[in-house]
Every structure is written in structure tokens, then in C-alpha cells.
Amino acid sequence: MQDITVQELKERIDKGEKLTIIDVREPHEYEEFNIGAQLIPLGTLPSKIADLESLKNQEIIVHCRSGARSANAKMFLSDNGFDQVRNLLGGMLAWREAFGNK
């Protein structure tokens, strides 16, 4: 599935869409700044996969600081049968550049 830009994600959040967004950064990064996503650090994703089973056929947006860890998360989830995973291009760096801390 095609990845998502920060602009598209922000528009969808602002419209009030119910989205499944997973932040794969570490807890200290999440505490510093987050957009309200569910925190599942990349290293713990394999142990949490069963918890996400009900989302297998739904859109899931993954993000991290720059897009690298979330690209790995997208690949892992896709390899495990999640077929609608989108990576947030540029991650939180791009988000903060575009919107600041909003």
C-alpha cells in the first residue's frame, strides 16, 4: 500500500477520521512529542502482533522519528499478513517541520 504524507495524515486527523496510528519510537521519544498514536516500540512489535490481529484488514499508519523504523515496521506487518499498512513519510521530523508541535 502507498505510504502517506504528513499533510494527508494531518488533514485526516483534523477531519476527525478514526485512524489506527502506531508510533514505533521509544517511550522517551513519545513522551517528548507525539500525535496521539498508540505506542508500540519497534523492538516490541513482534510480541504485540497477536494484539493487532483484529486490524489485519484495516488501514494501519505507522510512524517513527524519520521514517526508517516505521518502514521496517511496515515490512514486518506486511510479512505477517497486514495488507493495508502505510508508512508516514519523513516521520515526526517532517511533521514538526510542517506543523510544529501541533
C-alpha positions in Angstrom: 0.0 0.0 0.0 1.2 3.5 -0.8 2.8 5.5 2.1 1.2 8.6 3.5 2.4 12.2 3.7 2.3 14.3 6.9 -0.1 16.7 5.1 -2.6 13.9 4.2 -2.4 12.5 7.7 -3.0 15.9 9.3 -6.0 16.6 7.1 -7.5 13.2 8.0 -6.9 13.8 11.8 -8.4 17.3 11.5 -11.5 15.9 9.8 -11.9 13.6 12.8 -11.4 10.3 10.9 -11.0 7.3 13.2 -7.5 6.1 12.3 -5.2 3.4 13.6 -1.8 5.1 14.0 1.1 3.2 15.6 4.2 5.0 16.9 7.2 2.7 16.8 9.6 5.0 18.5 10.9 4.5 22.1 9.0 5.7 25.1 11.3 8.7 25.8 10.8 9.9 22.2 7.0 9.5 22.5 7.0 11.5 25.8 8.9 14.3 24.2 6.4 14.7 21.4 3.6 12.6 20.0 0.4 13.0 17.9 -1.7 10.6 19.9 -0.8 7.4 18.2 -0.6 4.0 20.0 3.0 3.5 21.2 4.5 0.1 20.3 8.3 0.4 20.1 9.7 -1.4 17.1 11.6 -3.9 19.2 8.4 -5.0 20.9 6.2 -5.2 17.8 6.8 -9.0 17.3 5.5 -9.7 20.8 2.4 -7.4 20.2 1.4 -8.9 16.8 -1.4 -11.0 18.3 -2.9 -7.9 19.9 -3.2 -6.4 16.4 -4.8 -9.4 14.7 -8.2 -7.8 14.5 -6.7 -4.9 12.4 -5.3 -7.2 9.7 -7.7 -6.0 7.0 -7.8 -2.4 8.1 -5.6 0.6 7.3 -2.7 1.0 9.8 -0.4 4.0 9.7 3.0 3.5 11.3 5.4 6.3 12.1 8.7 7.0 13.9 11.2 9.8 14.0 12.3 9.9 10.4 10.5 7.0 8.6 13.2 4.3 8.8 12.0 2.3 11.8 8.4 2.6 10.6 9.5 1.3 7.2 10.8 -1.8 9.0 7.5 -2.0 10.9 5.5 -1.8 7.7 7.6 -4.6 6.2 7.2 -6.7 9.3 3.5 -6.2 9.5 3.1 -6.8 5.7 5.1 -10.0 6.0 2.6 -11.1 8.7 -0.5 -10.6 6.6 -1.3 -7.0 7.3 -2.1 -5.7 3.8 -3.1 -2.1 4.4 0.0 -0.7 6.2 1.2 2.8 5.3 4.4 4.5 6.5 4.3 8.2 7.4 6.9 9.7 5.1 9.5 11.7 7.0 8.1 10.7 10.4 7.9 13.2 13.2 10.8 15.2 11.8 8.6 16.0 8.8 5.5 16.6 10.9 7.3 19.1 13.2 8.8 20.8 10.2 5.4 21.2 8.6 3.3 21.9 11.7 5.5 22.4 14.7 4.2 20.8 17.9 0.6 20.7 16.8 
